[in-house]
Amino acid sequence: MKTPSKLPILPISDGRGFRSYAIYGRSGTGKTTLSSTFPKKLLHLDIRDDGTESIADVEGIDLIRVDTWDEFEDVYWWLLANKNHEYQTLTIDTITQLQGLALEQVLAKKHKKVENAGDWGTMTKKEWGEVSSLMKDWITRLRNLKMHVVFLAQERVFNAGEEAELDGDNLNPEVGARLSPAVKDHLNSVVSVIANTFIRSRVKVKEIKGKKIEEEVYDFCLRLAPNSVYTTKVRKPKNFSVPKFIKNPSFEELNAIIKGE
């Protein structure tokens, strides 16, 4: 048995390094744009999303298009084998589509091909369990890579009786990552940050040639603070406060909030 002096003991304040993030929201709310602000070099996995136009002019990003589960695994094993690679951030865009690849992988092993697989009645409870187990295993593997890992996801409303909890006589819905409930719960438990992207509209009044004109403007926002409907989480020292949301979010702002700066 190792003596305490030979164990990798560190002050708890020195234990922070790379973090994992789950960022979810509707299409067009800035998920991919936010991910492009993370430390470079950045490896972006486009998993059947084809939504990289918004970051095409950002330097320091390499792209891999992933269309099958085997291609996804190949990327992971390459990163693991090449420990001196130059990438500081890995973006999975989207984890929602990755679950679709996992579903296809499970059915392929059973030599079963179903159109619209995943829709109600197309899969057995056992098959869904296999998809869930596969996804949970690989989410943890990705989280443990020595780099920032960003899971992007579409948004889904989990209805009362499905994922909502009873609050007195009211059933509260929950909004979170568009994944099966078990996979969503696992993702939420292992990442350091869960945040929701949304667009806020507001009216701005400006004066042109002596006339006041109202103009509708839009802010790209990131929801962070605890919310009764939207799933959020920020692992940070308990004496640090988290804003309700931030406008035009970036990695630098998120990192400052986590550090309490």
Summary of the structure (lengths in Angstrom):
residues: 261
radius of gyration: 20.7
end to end distance: 41.0
largest distance: 81.3
contacts: 731
relative contact order: 0.16
helix: 31%
strand: 30%
